[in-house]
Amino acid sequence: MIVRKLRNLLFCFLGLVFGGMLIGCGGGTAATATPPHTPAQPVAGTFTVAVDRTLVTAPAGGSIQRVTATITRYSNTNSIGVSVTGMPTGTVATVESQPGTGNSSTIALNPQSGALGSFPITLTVTDGVNTVPLPLTFTIAADLTPQIATPITWSSSAQLVAPVSNSTHSLNAIKDPVAFFYKNQWNVYATDVDTTGAYNMLYLNFSDWSSAAGAPQYYMDQTPGFSGYHCAPQVFYFAPQNKWYMLLQAGPPQLSTNSDPTQPQSWSKPANIFASQPSTVSAWIDFWIICDGTHCFLFFAGDNGIIYRSQTNEQDFPNNFSTPLPILQSASHFDLFESVHVYKLLNTTQYLMMVEGLGSGGHRYFRAFIANSLDGDFSPLANANTWAAPFAGPQNVTFASGVTPWTSDISHGDLIHTGYDETQTVDPAHLQFLYMGYPPSGANSSYSLIGWRLGLLTRSN
């Protein structure tokens, strides 16, 4: 027996060395060792798909979320298409870029009026022969908790500023103001419109709001490079460069610089931010820049229910802005119309976005959105986001004692800042808003001939 056991052990050892076979070792059941794994070779004419995320979360009624699909092809394949199924009621999925013969696709998931919850959806990628279904989860989450109290009510001043004409400037309107307190005075840049409907800009300064009406007005078309269509200015001090910037609309967005904004004749010739209108943008109007210490963001509207965002590294500013992409979208272009402005809320980590809409009878009002970061999701601000309950509009604006109500529109303007730098900071506890409205005598069926004037809102609750 001892000889037989020694013989079996010897056979076991020889099998391990030479054959990889286990033959009755230890008296157990005979078995075959698993051969080394050989990876499957990709089949020509097929493809694989990877997505940058499978869990997608959007705030209720808030901003569009994007999923990027990357395609790896093995040899030649047919043209590839992407579709999405299973989207919950009230939401929309849009394939912004089909792969075709390329290697990537971008899919926009818009929460719109969808209910809260998590929903399984399927991203399907096919070339007509091969089909790859990818399961995703689309979650619509509750709004973030805003750090600004709502609802808001306002008290309006009388008309503060009207355009001043001279022998070469016959003006009908002043509109789109931006205001900042610098060198112990209020400085206001605004659009002016002449009696033919042609747009340009003007500048004025004054020590207090009560003296605004009598302030001399400088016409910006006297500054080299500013003749012709230039309007809707934003002015801010960019601290990293110790330089003042003016962002304006000349069709495309343009930037000008100055060492002292109280010297309107010293602005540099405006230069385009983009070499041409990006293919992602169908229309653009009312531009706004805000920075967070790392990046600078450009926001604008499209007069078409879409709000766009672009960004660049702060050290690269004003160059290298990314391709603008939609971040908010409405089925009605009147709900997200124009005049998008974004501000940092003082002593908080949140940002406030204002967007002008058209309400009942075409009257103008503002909706508000809130976000935890400038590159994040903007959610509707509760009790400040509809015609009936606006951020600022005819429904929540009354006129100060002794002031005859003079406008039924609250339109394009600027919240008064705590400073004047690129952070665009406002105090949510002490809000004021320089806005444009028009009295009945200024009404006109042609928008460019409306007689806009400037007034000041002060939060009253």
Beta strands, then each sheet from edge to edge (+ up, - down):
strand 1: 21-22
strand 2: 31-32
strand 3: 46-51
strand 4: 55-59
strand 5: 65-74
strand 6: 81-85
strand 7: 92-97
strand 8: 104-110
strand 9: 117-126
strand 10: 131-141
strand 11: 154-156
strand 12: 171-182
strand 13: 185-194
strand 14: 199-206
strand 15: 218-219
strand 16: 231-238
strand 17: 243-249
strand 18: 253-258
strand 19: 271-272
strand 20: 285-291
strand 21: 295-301
strand 22: 306-313
strand 23: 325-329
strand 24: 338-345
strand 25: 351-358
strand 26: 364-371
strand 27: 379-380
strand 28: 397-399
strand 29: 411-415
strand 30: 425-426
strand 31: 432-437
strand 32: 453-459
sheet 1: 1+ 2-
sheet 2: 3+ 5- 8+ 7-
sheet 3: 4+ 10+ 9- 6+
sheet 4: 28+ 11+ 32- 31+ 29-
sheet 5: 12+ 13- 14+ 15-
sheet 6: 16+ 17- 18+ 19-
sheet 7: 20+ 21- 22+ 23-
sheet 8: 27+ 26- 25+ 24- 30-
end
